[in-house]
Amino acid sequence: MHEEAAMTDLGITGAVTLVSHFVFIMITFRLLFALRFDKLLKANHVRDSQLLMVFLAIAIGYNVSEFFLSLLTAAHSLTYLL
């Protein structure tokens, strides 16, 4: 019985992590549209600017997601103090 609860907790943690990463990457991608990457790159490199935007969204979104997941873990761990 204890093993099933641990597997369920592990599954929920994995699902929350995936959803969090995806949501924060999508939010970051949406926010990056405010920047003009095409002006930073050489002319006729539209695909390069789009790929740069995707990579930046993944890098920034992942790190923001990890930050918030870390805060949630720390907040949950505080309950053990009481």
C-alpha positions as CSV (number, residue, x, y, z in Angstrom):
1,M,0.0,0.0,0.0
2,H,2.8,2.4,0.9
3,E,4.5,1.7,-2.4
4,E,1.4,2.6,-4.4
5,A,1.2,6.0,-2.6
6,A,4.8,6.7,-3.3
7,M,4.3,5.9,-7.0
8,T,1.2,8.1,-7.1
9,D,3.1,11.0,-5.5
10,L,5.9,10.5,-8.0
11,G,3.5,10.6,-10.9
12,I,1.8,13.7,-9.6
13,T,5.2,15.4,-9.1
14,G,6.2,14.5,-12.7
15,A,2.9,15.8,-14.1
16,V,3.1,19.1,-12.2
17,T,6.7,19.5,-13.3
18,L,5.8,19.0,-17.0
19,V,2.8,21.3,-16.9
20,S,4.8,23.9,-15.1
21,H,7.7,23.8,-17.6
22,F,5.3,23.9,-20.5
23,V,3.2,26.8,-19.1
24,F,6.3,28.9,-18.3
25,I,7.9,28.2,-21.7
26,M,4.7,29.3,-23.4
27,I,4.4,32.4,-21.3
28,T,8.0,33.3,-22.1
29,F,7.5,32.7,-25.8
30,R,4.5,35.0,-25.8
31,L,6.4,37.7,-23.9
32,L,9.4,37.5,-26.3
33,F,7.2,38.7,-29.1
34,A,7.6,42.2,-27.6
35,L,11.3,42.0,-28.6
36,R,12.5,42.6,-32.2
37,F,15.0,39.8,-32.8
38,D,14.9,40.4,-36.6
39,K,16.5,43.8,-35.9
40,L,19.3,42.2,-33.9
41,L,20.3,39.7,-36.6
42,K,21.5,40.2,-40.2
43,A,19.0,40.8,-42.9
44,N,17.2,37.8,-44.4
45,H,17.7,35.7,-41.3
46,V,14.1,35.3,-40.3
47,R,14.3,31.6,-39.5
48,D,17.4,32.3,-37.4
49,S,15.5,34.9,-35.3
50,Q,12.6,32.5,-34.9
51,L,14.8,29.7,-33.7
52,L,16.6,32.1,-31.4
53,M,13.3,33.1,-29.9
54,V,12.3,29.4,-29.4
55,F,15.6,28.6,-27.7
56,L,15.4,31.7,-25.4
57,A,11.8,30.9,-24.5
58,I,12.9,27.3,-23.5
59,A,15.9,28.5,-21.5
60,I,14.1,31.3,-19.7
61,G,10.8,29.5,-19.2
62,Y,12.6,26.4,-17.9
63,N,14.6,28.4,-15.4
64,V,11.5,30.4,-14.2
65,S,9.6,27.1,-13.8
66,E,12.4,25.5,-11.8
67,F,12.5,28.6,-9.6
68,F,8.7,28.4,-8.8
69,L,8.9,24.6,-8.4
70,S,11.8,25.1,-5.9
71,L,9.7,27.7,-4.0
72,L,6.8,25.2,-3.8
73,T,9.1,22.5,-2.5
74,A,10.6,24.8,0.1
75,A,7.1,26.0,1.2
76,H,5.9,22.4,1.5
77,S,9.0,21.5,3.5
78,L,8.3,24.3,6.0
79,T,5.3,22.3,7.2
80,Y,7.8,19.9,8.8
81,L,9.0,22.7,11.1
82,L,5.6,23.0,12.7
